Amino acid sequence: MNREAFNATKFRNAVNELNPLFKNNEKIELKEYINYFILKLHDELNVKKDSFSQYHEKSNNEMELKTENEVLVDFLRNFTDKNKSIISKNLYGVAKFTLYCNQCQNTFYNFHCYSHLYFNIENVLDYKINRYHREDIELELKDFLEYYQKPETLRGDDGIFCPSCKTQTESTSIKSIYSTKNVIIFIFDRNIGNNFNQTFINFEENLNLRDNVEYKKDDDKKREKFFLGGVMNYYLGDDEQSGTYNAFVRMGKKNDWYCYDNENVYSVTFDDIKNNGYPVVLFYHKLTKK
């Protein structure tokens, strides 16, 4: 039986009222919209005096000769002093940056928090094609995670200011997922409305990030196991300039899938979701210990 759904246009208009930049602007990137929404919720619910938007994260120009643990402790102390909400508790994981000065070979560390993992599909696809020398390939979530952790060379203004060399130097940066929270969000940029990317993404209802997350307890085998709880798909219209979004949520005692469009709620199967439309957002929820 179909059930009435909350009209997505009303929701969008409410967010637009909070941020005038979204009004009459159809080219706002999905990641900007989601990031603003998460940040706004956190600011509203934060019980600390200083909000996350005011939190200062060290840049590459502020590297210090400290151990990894010392940098991590400083980061966590500063973050928790300013952030406490249901959003930060459930969404904000920690990303680790390991930076090597290519001139003196010293190693530096930096930590940032993240509310989602964002990927440009074109970049990930090019990375996989160049690595495996094939073009007839699809993308899997492991490809995105591999791309996330690939080494990058930082030059010029992007390089680190090495306190040992006393100058801006070329450096190598390796990013990794240090820790996760209860929900992990994947956002895929398909260049909607401009050369829409139709690459197929193979994703499953269960996800194990144990090999991709640095901080974990060896005796806790379920720590980095997740189940898919929500999906946002994009459906092409008659041309690449038009289309629509549908949201899918897993709910109820039987964990059934439901589609939410602008007018109705109706049941669907996981195969319906996976084989129709193009995923742009995946919401994975961490399994809890029983």
C-alpha positions in Angstrom: 0.0 0.0 0.0 1.3 3.5 -0.9 1.8 5.9 1.9 2.0 9.7 1.8 5.5 11.1 1.7 6.8 14.4 2.9 7.2 16.6 -0.2 10.9 17.0 -1.0 10.3 20.4 -2.5 9.1 21.7 0.9 12.2 20.4 2.5 14.4 22.0 -0.2 12.6 25.3 0.2 13.2 25.2 4.0 16.9 24.7 3.5 17.0 27.4 0.9 15.5 29.9 3.4 18.4 29.1 5.7 21.0 29.7 3.0 20.2 32.3 0.3 23.1 30.9 -1.8 20.9 27.9 -2.6 18.0 30.1 -3.9 17.5 30.1 -7.6 20.7 28.2 -8.1 20.3 24.8 -9.8 24.0 24.3 -10.1 24.8 23.8 -6.4 26.8 20.6 -6.0 25.2 17.8 -4.0 28.1 17.6 -1.6 27.8 21.3 -0.8 24.1 20.9 -0.1 24.6 17.8 2.1 27.6 19.3 3.9 25.7 22.5 4.7 22.7 20.5 6.0 24.9 18.3 8.3 26.9 21.3 9.5 23.7 23.3 10.2 22.2 20.5 12.2 25.4 20.1 14.2 25.5 23.9 14.9 21.9 23.9 16.1 22.4 20.8 18.3 25.9 21.5 19.6 25.9 21.9 23.3 29.4 23.4 23.3 30.0 27.1 23.1 32.1 27.0 20.0 30.6 25.3 16.9 32.3 23.0 14.5 32.3 25.7 11.9 34.6 27.7 14.1 37.0 24.8 14.8 40.5 25.4 13.6 42.3 22.5 11.8 46.0 22.7 11.2 47.0 23.4 7.6 50.1 22.0 5.9 51.8 25.3 6.7 51.6 24.5 10.5 53.4 21.3 10.7 55.2 20.6 14.0 57.9 18.1 15.0 55.6 16.0 17.1 54.9 12.3 17.3 51.7 10.9 15.7 50.2 10.2 19.1 50.9 13.8 20.3 49.2 15.3 17.2 46.3 13.0 17.6 45.8 13.8 21.3 45.9 17.5 20.6 43.4 17.2 17.7 40.9 15.1 19.7 41.2 17.4 22.7 40.5 20.5 20.6 37.7 18.9 18.7 35.9 17.5 21.7 36.2 20.8 23.6 34.2 22.5 20.9 31.9 19.8 19.5 29.2 17.7 21.2 26.0 16.9 19.3 24.1 13.9 18.0 25.6 14.7 14.6 29.3 14.7 15.7 28.7 11.6 17.8 27.3 9.6 14.9 28.8 11.1 11.7 32.2 12.7 12.3 35.0 10.2 11.7 38.7 11.1 11.7 40.9 11.2 8.7 44.7 10.9 9.1 47.2 12.6 6.8 50.8 11.3 6.8 53.1 13.8 5.2 56.7 13.2 4.2 59.1 16.1 3.4 60.8 15.0 0.2 63.8 17.1 1.1 64.8 16.0 4.6 62.6 12.8 4.8 61.0 13.9 8.1 57.5 12.7 8.7 54.6 14.8 9.9 51.0 14.1 10.8 47.7 15.9 10.6 44.2 14.9 11.5 40.9 16.2 10.2 37.3 15.2 10.9 34.9 14.2 8.1 31.2 13.9 7.9 31.2 12.1 4.5 33.5 10.7 1.9 33.3 12.5 -1.4 34.5 11.2 -4.8 34.6 12.5 -8.3 33.7 9.4 -10.4 35.7 10.6 -13.4 38.9 10.8 -11.3 38.4 7.4 -9.7 37.6 5.8 -13.1 40.8 7.3 -14.6 42.8 6.0 -11.7 41.5 2.5 -12.1 41.9 2.5 -15.9 45.5 3.7 -15.6 46.3 1.1 -12.9 44.8 -1.9 -14.6 45.1 -0.8 -18.3 41.5 -1.7 -19.0 38.6 0.4 -20.1 35.8 -2.1 -19.9 35.5 -1.9 -16.1 32.9 -1.0 -13.5 33.6 0.6 -10.2 33.3 -1.0 -6.8 33.4 0.6 -3.3 36.9 -0.9 -2.8 38.1 1.2 -5.8 36.9 4.4 -4.1 38.6 3.5 -0.9 41.8 2.6 -2.7 41.7 6.0 -4.5 41.1 7.8 -1.2 44.3 6.4 0.2 46.6 6.9 -2.8 49.8 9.0 -2.3 49.8 12.5 -3.6 52.7 14.8 -4.4 52.3 18.3 -3.0 54.2 21.1 -4.6 54.4 24.9 -4.4 51.8 26.5 -2.1 50.3 23.0 -1.5 53.5 21.7 0.0 54.3 21.6 3.7 56.3 24.3 5.5 58.9 22.0 7.0 60.1 23.1 10.4 63.3 21.2 9.9 64.1 22.6 6.4 62.7 26.0 7.4 61.1 26.4 4.1 58.1 25.3 1.9 59.1 22.0 0.4 57.7 19.4 -2.0 56.1 16.6 0.0 54.2 13.4 -0.3 50.8 13.1 1.4 49.0 9.8 2.2 45.4 10.1 3.5 43.7 7.3 5.4 40.6 6.7 7.4 41.7 6.7 11.0 38.3 6.0 12.6 34.6 5.8 11.7 31.5 6.6 13.6 28.0 5.1 13.5 27.2 6.2 9.9 29.5 6.6 6.9 28.3 8.5 3.9 29.6 8.1 0.3 28.9 10.9 -2.1 29.6 10.4 -5.8 29.9 13.3 -8.1 28.6 12.4 -11.6 28.7 15.9 -13.0 24.9 16.1 -13.1 23.7 18.4 -15.8 27.1 18.6 -17.5 28.6 15.5 -19.2 26.7 13.2 -16.9 28.8 10.2 -15.9 26.9 6.9 -16.3 29.6 4.6 -14.9 28.0 1.6 -13.0 28.9 1.4 -9.3 28.7 -2.1 -7.8 27.7 -1.8 -4.1 26.2 -4.3 -1.7 24.0 -4.2 1.4 26.9 -5.2 3.6 30.3 -3.4 3.9 33.4 -4.4 5.9 35.9 -1.6 6.3 38.1 -3.5 8.7 41.1 -3.4 6.3 40.5 0.3 5.4 40.3 1.7 8.9 43.5 2.3 10.9 42.1 2.5 14.5 40.4 -0.7 15.6 40.5 -3.3 18.3 41.6 -6.7 17.3 39.1 -8.4 19.6 36.2 -6.5 18.2 35.4 -8.2 14.9 32.2 -6.2 14.2 33.7 -2.8 14.8 34.0 -1.9 11.1 31.1 -3.9 9.7 28.3 -1.8 8.2 24.9 -2.4 6.6 23.3 -0.2 3.9 20.5 1.9 5.3 19.8 4.5 2.7 20.5 5.3 -1.0 19.9 8.3 -3.2 19.6 7.6 -6.9 19.5 9.9 -9.8 17.4 9.2 -12.8 18.1 10.8 -16.2 15.4 12.7 -18.0 14.9 13.0 -21.7 18.3 14.7 -21.8 21.3 15.2 -19.5 20.1 18.5 -18.4 17.0 17.1 -16.7 16.4 14.3 -14.2 15.1 13.5 -10.8 16.3 12.1 -7.4 14.6 9.3 -5.5 15.5 8.3 -1.9 15.5 4.7 -0.7 15.4 3.8 3.0 15.6 0.4 4.8 13.2 0.3 7.7 10.8 -1.7 9.7 11.1 -5.0 11.6 12.0 -6.9 8.4 14.4 -4.2 7.2 12.4 -3.8 4.0 13.4 -1.2 1.4 11.0 1.7 0.6 11.2 4.3 -2.1 10.4 7.9 -1.3 9.6 10.2 -4.2 7.9 13.6 -4.1 4.4 12.1 -3.7 4.4 8.5 -2.4 6.2 5.9 -0.4 6.2 2.3 -1.7 8.1 -0.9 -1.2 10.9 -1.9 -3.5 13.6 -4.6 -3.6 17.4 -4.1 -3.4 17.7 -5.2 -7.0 15.3 -2.5 -8.0 17.6 0.1 -6.4 20.8 -1.3 -7.7 19.7 -1.9 -11.3 17.7 1.3 -11.9 19.1 4.8 -11.7 22.5 6.0 -10.7 23.6 6.0 -7.1 24.9 9.4 -5.9 24.7 8.9 -2.1 25.1 5.8 0.0 24.4 5.7 3.8 26.0 2.8 5.6 25.2 2.2 9.3 27.6 0.4 11.7 26.5 -2.9 13.1 26.3 -2.7 16.9 27.4 -5.4 19.3 24.7 -7.5 20.9 
